[in-house]
């Protein structure tokens, strides 16, 4: 067999290897998404809870003054230490938590989006590689037939 034929076989093997690598990467990406989905769900849930608490805090401000007196008195008698240590910083901590959860959610969603794009790209490369490999195999078979015919008539 001549050099061009051997080069074509090497190229075919490279295409098959690339195809397999893409399929493996795509599956790894799918497993990564499946493995890390609970973490994204947890961050999303925490963000929603923080939003709800902040909304409640800002809605409480609109209530009449006598309700505030009753609630503060009740809080003071149930947890006097917490009333003076945690209550003054509560709004600030909740707002910081909100922005932290929002940042984390954005990062996770960006990671998931990039992973999904990479998976789609790898599957497209796999399918294109599959078409290319089939076409190359058919061309190599035709080439082999022509080489065999030449040998036969020599």
TORKE-703744 format. One record per residue (C-alpha): residue in one letter; x negated, z negated, y negated. Coordinates in steps of 0.5 Angstrom, whole numbers. Each point is the difference from the previous one (the first is absolute). Example, Ala and Ser with C-alpha at 12.3 -4.5 7.8 and 13.67 -1.06 7.14 Angstrom:
2
- r | X | Z | Y
- A | -25 | -16 | 9
- S | -2 | 2 | -7
! end
This chain:
154
- r | X | Z | Y
- X | 0 | 0 | 0
- X | -2 | 1 | -7
- X | -2 | -4 | -6
- X | 7 | 1 | -4
- X | 4 | -2 | 7
- X | -4 | -6 | 0
- X | 1 | -2 | -7
- X | 7 | 2 | 0
- X | 1 | -5 | 6
- X | -4 | -6 | -4
- X | 5 | 2 | -6
- X | 6 | -1 | 5
- X | -3 | -7 | 3
- X | -1 | -2 | -8
- X | 7 | 2 | -1
- X | 3 | -4 | 6
- X | -4 | -6 | -2
- X | 2 | 0 | -7
- X | 7 | 1 | 2
- X | -1 | -7 | 5
- X | -3 | -4 | -6
- X | 6 | 2 | -5
- X | 5 | -2 | 5
- X | -4 | -7 | 2
- X | 0 | -1 | -8
- X | 7 | 1 | -1
- X | 2 | -5 | 6
- X | -5 | -5 | -3
- X | 4 | 1 | -7
- X | 7 | -1 | 4
- X | -3 | -6 | 3
- X | -3 | -3 | -6
- X | 7 | 1 | -4
- X | 4 | -3 | 6
- X | -5 | -6 | 0
- X | 0 | -1 | -8
- X | 7 | 1 | -1
- X | 2 | -8 | 1
- X | -5 | -1 | -6
- X | 3 | 5 | -5
- X | 7 | -3 | 2
- X | -2 | -7 | -1
- X | -3 | 2 | -7
- X | 6 | 4 | -2
- X | 5 | -6 | 2
- X | -5 | -5 | -4
- X | 1 | 4 | -6
- X | 7 | 1 | 1
- X | 1 | -8 | 1
- X | -5 | -1 | -7
- X | 5 | 5 | -4
- X | 6 | -4 | 3
- X | -3 | -6 | -3
- X | -2 | 2 | -6
- X | 7 | 3 | -2
- X | 3 | -7 | 2
- X | -5 | -3 | -5
- X | 2 | 5 | -5
- X | 7 | -1 | 1
- X | 0 | -8 | 0
- X | -3 | 1 | -7
- X | 7 | 2 | -2
- X | 4 | -5 | 3
- X | 3 | -6 | -5
- X | -5 | -6 | -2
- X | 4 | -5 | 4
- X | -1 | 4 | 7
- X | -7 | 0 | -2
- X | 0 | -8 | -1
- X | 3 | -1 | 6
- X | -5 | 4 | 4
- X | -6 | -3 | -3
- X | 3 | -7 | 1
- X | 1 | 2 | 7
- X | -7 | 3 | 1
- X | -3 | -6 | -3
- X | 3 | -5 | 5
- X | -1 | 4 | 6
- X | -7 | 2 | -1
- X | -3 | -4 | -6
- X | -7 | 2 | 1
- X | 2 | 8 | 1
- X | 4 | 0 | -6
- X | -6 | -2 | -4
- X | -6 | 4 | 4
- X | 4 | 6 | 2
- X | 6 | 2 | -4
- X | -4 | 1 | -7
- X | -5 | 6 | 4
- X | 6 | 3 | 4
- X | 2 | 6 | -4
- X | -8 | 1 | -1
- X | -1 | 0 | 7
- X | 6 | 4 | 2
- X | -2 | 6 | -5
- X | -7 | 0 | 3
- X | 3 | 0 | 7
- X | 4 | 6 | -2
- X | -5 | 4 | -3
- X | -5 | -2 | 6
- X | 5 | 2 | 5
- X | 2 | 7 | -4
- X | -7 | 2 | 0
- X | -1 | -2 | 8
- X | 6 | 4 | 1
- X | -3 | 6 | -4
- X | -6 | 0 | 4
- X | 3 | -1 | 7
- X | 5 | 6 | -2
- X | -6 | 4 | -2
- X | -4 | -1 | 6
- X | 6 | 2 | 4
- X | 1 | 6 | -4
- X | -7 | 2 | 1
- X | 0 | -1 | 7
- X | 7 | 4 | 1
- X | -3 | 6 | -4
- X | -7 | -1 | 5
- X | 5 | 0 | 6
- X | 4 | 6 | -2
- X | -7 | 4 | -2
- X | -3 | -2 | 7
- X | 6 | 3 | 3
- X | 0 | 6 | -4
- X | -7 | 1 | 2
- X | 2 | -1 | 7
- X | 5 | 5 | 1
- X | -4 | 5 | -4
- X | -6 | -1 | 5
- X | 5 | 0 | 6
- X | 2 | 7 | -3
- X | -7 | 2 | -1
- X | -3 | -2 | 7
- X | 6 | 4 | 3
- X | -2 | 6 | -4
- X | -7 | -1 | 1
- X | 1 | -1 | 8
- X | 4 | 7 | 0
- X | -6 | 3 | -4
- X | -5 | -3 | 5
- X | 4 | 3 | 6
- X | 1 | 7 | -3
- X | -8 | 0 | -1
- X | -1 | -3 | 7
- X | 4 | 6 | 3
- X | -4 | 5 | -4
- X | -6 | -3 | 2
- X | 2 | 0 | 7
- X | 2 | 8 | -1
- X | -7 | 1 | -3
- X | -3 | -3 | 6
- X | 4 | 4 | 5
- X | -1 | 7 | -3
- X | -8 | -1 | -1
! end
